[in-house]
Amino acid sequence: MLKAISDAIQYVIDMGASVMLPIVIAVISVCIGVKVGKAIRSGLMIGVGAFSCALPEL
């Protein structure tokens, strides 16, 4: 069971920063007391903004 959890976490990490950033922001937001819906929306907005800033480099 621990191997499955480890594999799932590693799979998400391997997707890169554009996937990890919104997840981390949403989790931190929920931990400090932001409502879940608003935390997810904020995480996605930050992720889109960060990805948009990185587009010229691609």
N, C-alpha and C positions, 0 to 999 in steps of 0.2 A: 504494500500500500504506500509506503514511504517513497518507493521508487517511482510510482505513478505520479505522485505529487511533485517530486523532483523533476520528472520529465515534463510535466505540464508547465511548471515555472520556467524551465530552461527553454521550452518551445516559445513562450511569450517573450523571453529575453532575447532570443535569437531573431525575433521579428524586427528589432531595432528600436531606436529612440523614438521614432514617430508613433510607435504603438505603446511603448512603455511610458512615455511622458503623460499622456492623458490618464492612464491607469493610476500612476503614482499621484498625480494631482488630485484625482477623485478620491483616492483612499485617504490622503492627508486631509482633504477638505472635510470628509465625513468624520475623521478622528477629532477635528477641532470644533465640530458641531454644526456644520452646514448641512442642510437637508440633502438627501440622496439625489433627488432630481436635479437640483441646482449644482451639486458637486459634479455629477456626470456631464452636465451641459458645460460647465466651466472647464473641465478637463478636456473635453472635445474642442472647445474654442481655442484653448491654449495649444493643443496639439495641431490644429489647423494653422494657427498663426506661426508656430515654430516651423512647420513643414513649408509654409509659404515663403518664409524667410530663407529657407535652404534651397528653394527651387532654382535660383540663378546658379548655384553651384553644381546642379545636376546637369 
